[in-house]
Amino acid sequence: MKISRKLYTEISEAVEAIEVTEDLSWRDDYSGRYMYGKNCVGVVTDKPMKVCMALAVVLEEMHNDEFRDLKELSEIPLWYHLNPLTDSMGLLTIVYFPNLQVAD
């Protein structure tokens, strides 16, 4: 699923506003194991489970926003479609979403 740069920014800022950790870095160019060069969205963090929970809450709130039109709602990914995976990055972990890319 491809999302707009605007939606990517809105989602990342909403997750960061929850303040689950200070060590949080969003990437839109991660290529995980067995992705063969395909890029996806990822989050580098020291608290991967908390970040995943925050993201699930943000996406649910966005879907329940009565002020969004149908086109906007259709562009918001559903948590259960994201299929998050993790990789170790030394002291940190990246949670990445092979099914989620940012449109150019």
Secondary structure as GFF3:
##gff-version 3
##sequence-region A 1 104
A	DSSP	beta_strand	2	3	.	.	.	ID=ss1
A	DSSP	alpha_helix	5	17	.	.	.	ID=ss2
A	DSSP	beta_strand	24	30	.	.	.	ID=ss3
A	DSSP	beta_strand	40	45	.	.	.	ID=ss4
A	DSSP	alpha_helix	48	63	.	.	.	ID=ss5
A	DSSP	alpha_helix	70	75	.	.	.	ID=ss6
A	DSSP	alpha_helix	79	82	.	.	.	ID=ss7
A	DSSP	beta_strand	85	89	.	.	.	ID=ss8
A	DSSP	beta_strand	92	97	.	.	.	ID=ss9
A	DSSP	beta_strand	101	102	.	.	.	ID=ss10
###
